[in-house]
Amino acid sequence: MNATPRPQETADTAASALPQLRPGRAFAHTTGASGSGHPHRSDGRPPHTPRGARHPGPHGGPGTTPPVPGPPAWARTRRGLFPALCVLLLALLTWQTAAHGPLRGLDERLGRTVAGSGFPSGPAHVLADLGNVTVALPVLLAATVLSVVIAVRARRVRRWWRPALGAALAMAAVPALVVPLKSWIGRPGPPGTAASGVADGFFPSGHTATAAVAYGAATLLLLTAHPVGRRPRALILCGYALLNAGVGIGLVRCGYHWPLDVVGAWCLSGVVLWALGLALVRVTRTDPPSGR
């Protein structure tokens, strides 16, 4: 049989022909190619770019490289260090006060010295009165209302009523913790308290705990609703510490409490405020800025 001879292609004809694309080879390197098994490589190996090595997020979205772990163990331990120290110090002071230990004797000598010092009695009474419920509660109420207004306008809190509820629970915890300790220890007050008709129940100091928790909760509410920089925040906290130190000095100078009564109330208040601060951090959010 005579086969029809194939025409010989010239160089011009071959050059004008377009290359034929073969499926499975060239398309395997394109994104989303069928049969490649990987959006970037045909051999299934992950690319060497950091983006390709990322792990997917919890909802299938792009993750991070490497996956971000939770807080380290030392950070979690440091968070609970402050309340643990407060509880340990409160236990030590309670033991020394109830057992008439040497620390109690030193405390009473220091209290008589401060009560007879030359600190002006007028400012001392003003500072001591800051621990009264009639003074501390209105301050906390005003701070609560102001913080709620700021948080609602800034949309920084998931539920606007939660910080206010936390502050109310913190104040309710003061008599719930102080009154049983007072009854259990039954410590007599300084000589100046004999005229008040109260024989015992002075450890820990209820006025000190009221001032520390009320003004501390007000500070935490305002800082949560309107965060400030590190330096203004440090100044506010220093002012709060100085205010409570003044209340304690005023109570001891006026002969209303012994120094250990004040320190024990500070330890108790520290645990309450730590719990309140932890709760406020959990209900606070940062919304993304609106595009303008």
Secondary structure, 3 states (H helix, E strand, C coil): CCCCCCCCCCHHHHHHCCCCCCCCCCHHHCCCCCCCCCCCCCCCCCCCCCCCCCCECCCCCECCCCCCCCCCHHHHHHHCHHHHHHHHHHHHHHHHHHCCCHHHHHHHHHHHHHHCCCCCHHHHHHHHHCCCHHHHHHHHHHHHHHHHHHHHHHCCECCCHHHHHHHHHHHHHHHHHHHHHHHHHCCECCHHHHHHCCCECCCCCHHHHHHHHHHHHHHHHHHHHCCCCHHHHHHHHHHHHHHHHHHHHHHHHCCCCCHHHHHHHHHHHHHHHHHHHHHHHHHECCCCCCCC
